[in-house]
Amino acid sequence: MFKHFRRSSVTLKMWPLKLTYPSHLDFEQLAQAMPHIVYVANANGSINFINEQWTNITGQPVVLALKHGLADLVHPDDRQKYLLFKVKDI
């Protein structure tokens, strides 16, 4: 079935990656076009990217979430619980 790919096993291995991992620009364009909030966080839970729907839905500027995270937006009565879940998930 895949005999014509045997000449380049590297190409065969990389082919699914090209479909799965679009370039950063492609991802950002896709995320900005979606009607939902899309965000990317690193292993520490710090937010690296949020699309503009964040501002449209929450009224909060994207830059605040990127600098301070989401904990400031959680109600003070629920903030400790949120932080415990966040640490547990990381």
RATAFEN-V73239 format. One record per residue. RES is the residue in three letters. PHI is phi in degrees with one decimal (999 if undefined). OMEGA is omega in radians with two decimals (999 if undefined). D_FIRST is the distance of its C-alpha to the first C-alpha in Angstrom with 1 decimal. Layout:
RES|PHI|OMEGA|D_FIRST + RES|PHI|OMEGA|D_FIRST
This chain:
MET|999|-3.13|0.0 + PHE|-108.3|-3.08|3.8 + LYS|-58.2|-3.12|5.8 + HIS|-69.1|3.09|8.0 + PHE|-94.1|-3.07|9.2 + ARG|-65.2|3.12|10.5 + ARG|-62.4|-3.08|13.6 + SER|-131.9|-3.13|14.7 + SER|-65.4|3.10|14.0 + VAL|-65.0|3.10|17.0 + THR|-61.1|3.13|15.5 + LEU|-62.6|3.14|12.5 + LYS|-72.6|-3.09|15.3 + MET|-81.5|-3.06|17.6 + TRP|-54.5|3.11|15.5 + PRO|-63.8|-3.14|16.3 + LEU|-65.2|3.12|19.8 + LYS|-64.4|3.12|20.4 + LEU|-77.8|-3.04|19.7 + THR|-84.6|-3.03|21.8 + TYR|-117.4|3.10|24.7 + PRO|-71.1|3.11|26.3 + SER|-63.1|-3.13|29.1 + HIS|-58.5|-3.14|32.5 + LEU|-63.8|3.10|33.8 + ASP|-61.6|3.13|30.9 + PHE|-62.6|-3.10|31.6 + GLU|-63.5|3.10|35.3 + GLN|-62.7|3.11|35.1 + LEU|-63.8|-3.12|33.0 + ALA|-63.6|-3.14|35.4 + GLN|-69.0|-3.12|38.5 + ALA|-81.2|-3.10|37.2 + MET|-76.1|3.13|36.8 + PRO|-84.3|-3.09|39.9 + HIS|-114.8|3.01|39.7 + ILE|-75.2|3.09|40.8 + VAL|-123.9|3.08|38.0 + TYR|-139.5|3.11|38.9 + VAL|-125.9|3.10|37.4 + ALA|-122.1|3.09|39.3 + ASN|-87.3|-3.07|39.0 + ALA|-63.8|3.12|39.2 + ASN|-85.2|-3.12|43.0 + GLY|90.6|3.09|42.9 + SER|-73.2|-3.10|44.2 + ILE|-84.2|3.14|42.9 + ASN|-101.2|-3.08|41.2 + PHE|-154.4|2.96|40.4 + ILE|-140.8|3.12|41.6 + ASN|-77.3|-3.07|41.1 + GLU|-67.8|3.08|44.1 + GLN|-61.8|3.08|43.9 + TRP|-54.3|-3.14|45.6 + THR|-68.3|-3.13|48.7 + ASN|-62.9|-3.07|48.5 + ILE|-88.6|-3.05|48.3 + THR|-94.3|-3.05|50.4 + GLY|81.3|-3.13|52.8 + GLN|-94.8|3.10|52.3 + PRO|-64.6|3.12|51.4 + VAL|-58.2|-3.07|48.0 + VAL|-59.8|3.11|49.8 + LEU|-66.2|3.12|51.8 + ALA|-67.1|3.12|48.7 + LEU|-67.8|-3.11|47.1 + LYS|-81.2|-2.97|50.4 + HIS|-112.9|-3.10|51.6 + GLY|77.5|-3.05|48.7 + LEU|-98.0|-3.05|49.1 + ALA|-59.4|-3.14|51.8 + ASP|-67.3|-3.11|54.6 + LEU|-91.3|3.13|53.4 + VAL|-80.6|3.14|53.5 + HIS|-53.9|-3.11|56.9 + PRO|-52.5|3.13|59.2 + ASP|-68.1|-3.09|59.5 + ASP|-105.2|-3.02|55.7 + ARG|-61.8|-3.13|55.1 + GLN|-62.1|3.11|55.5 + LYS|-63.0|3.12|53.2 + TYR|-60.7|-3.12|50.5 + LEU|-65.1|3.08|50.9 + LEU|-65.0|3.10|50.6 + PHE|-65.4|3.14|47.3 + LYS|-62.5|3.13|46.0 + VAL|-64.3|3.14|46.9 + LYS|-63.1|-3.12|45.4 + ASP|-71.4|-3.14|42.0 + ILE|-78.9|999|41.8
